[in-house]
């Protein structure tokens, strides 16, 4: 029984030694760079498109123009009222003490 244990320990240490030598060999190869044979090898590169991720989504609002003669459309009335309120806000803002013209 003891001989079985010692043989497995010897095998383990031999495996570790082989792994260590392989790692040293790889480190030396990495330090020396790429040789001519490696430069001559064909390398396949696969380029794939990744999924698009949107960070900001601002939905737009489209309202039909009032040129159709449809004066009963509530969307057009609401949009027109909002535009008028914004225009009056801008006019009042110009008259306030905190107004500064920033240019465009």
C-alpha positions in Angstrom: 0.0 0.0 0.0 2.8 2.4 0.8 4.5 1.7 -2.5 1.3 2.7 -4.3 1.2 6.0 -2.5 4.8 6.8 -3.1 4.5 6.0 -6.8 1.5 8.4 -7.1 3.6 11.1 -5.4 6.4 10.5 -7.7 4.1 10.7 -10.7 2.6 13.9 -9.4 6.0 15.5 -8.9 7.0 14.3 -12.4 3.8 15.9 -13.8 4.5 19.1 -11.9 8.1 19.1 -13.2 6.9 18.6 -16.8 4.4 21.4 -16.4 7.0 23.7 -15.0 9.4 22.9 -17.9 6.7 23.5 -20.4 5.8 26.8 -18.8 9.5 27.9 -18.9 9.7 26.9 -22.5 6.6 28.9 -23.3 7.9 31.9 -21.4 11.2 31.8 -23.4 9.3 31.5 -26.7 7.2 34.5 -25.7 10.3 36.6 -24.9 12.0 35.8 -28.2 9.0 36.9 -30.3 7.6 35.3 -33.4 9.9 33.3 -35.7 9.7 33.1 -39.5 7.6 29.9 -39.6 5.0 31.4 -37.3 4.9 34.5 -39.5 4.3 32.4 -42.6 1.3 30.5 -41.1 -2.2 31.3 -42.2 -4.4 32.6 -39.4 -8.2 32.6 -39.7 -9.8 35.6 -38.2 -13.6 35.6 -37.7 -15.2 39.1 -37.4 -18.7 39.2 -36.2 -21.1 42.0 -35.5 -22.1 42.4 -31.9 -25.5 43.4 -30.6 -26.3 47.1 -30.7 -27.0 48.6 -27.3 -28.9 51.8 -27.1 -28.0 54.0 -24.2 -30.6 56.7 -24.8 -34.0 56.5 -26.4 -36.1 59.6 -26.8 -39.4 58.9 -28.6 -40.5 61.5 -31.1 -43.9 63.1 -31.4 -45.3 63.7 -34.8 -48.5 65.6 -35.3 -50.3 66.1 -38.6 -50.2 69.5 -40.0 -53.4 71.6 -40.0 -53.3 72.1 -43.8 -55.7 69.2 -44.3 -58.6 71.4 -43.1 -59.3 69.1 -40.1 -59.9 71.7 -37.4 -61.6 69.2 -35.0 -58.5 67.1 -34.5 -57.6 67.2 -30.8 -53.9 66.3 -31.3 -53.4 69.3 -33.5 -55.1 71.6 -31.0 -53.0 70.2 -28.1 -49.8 70.5 -30.0 -50.7 74.1 -31.1 -51.5 75.0 -27.5 -48.2 73.6 -26.2 -46.3 75.6 -28.9 -48.1 78.8 -28.0 -47.4 78.2 -24.2 -43.8 77.7 -25.0 -43.6 80.8 -27.2 -45.1 82.9 -24.4 -42.7 81.3 -21.9 -39.8 82.4 -24.1 -41.1 85.9 -24.4 -41.6 86.2 -20.6 -38.1 84.8 -20.1 -36.6 87.5 -22.2 -38.2 90.1 -19.9 -36.9 88.6 -16.7 -33.8 89.6 -14.9 -32.2 86.2 -15.3 -32.2 86.2 -19.1 -28.9 85.9 -20.8 -28.5 85.6 -24.6 -26.1 82.7 -25.2 -26.0 82.9 -29.0 -26.3 79.9 -31.3 
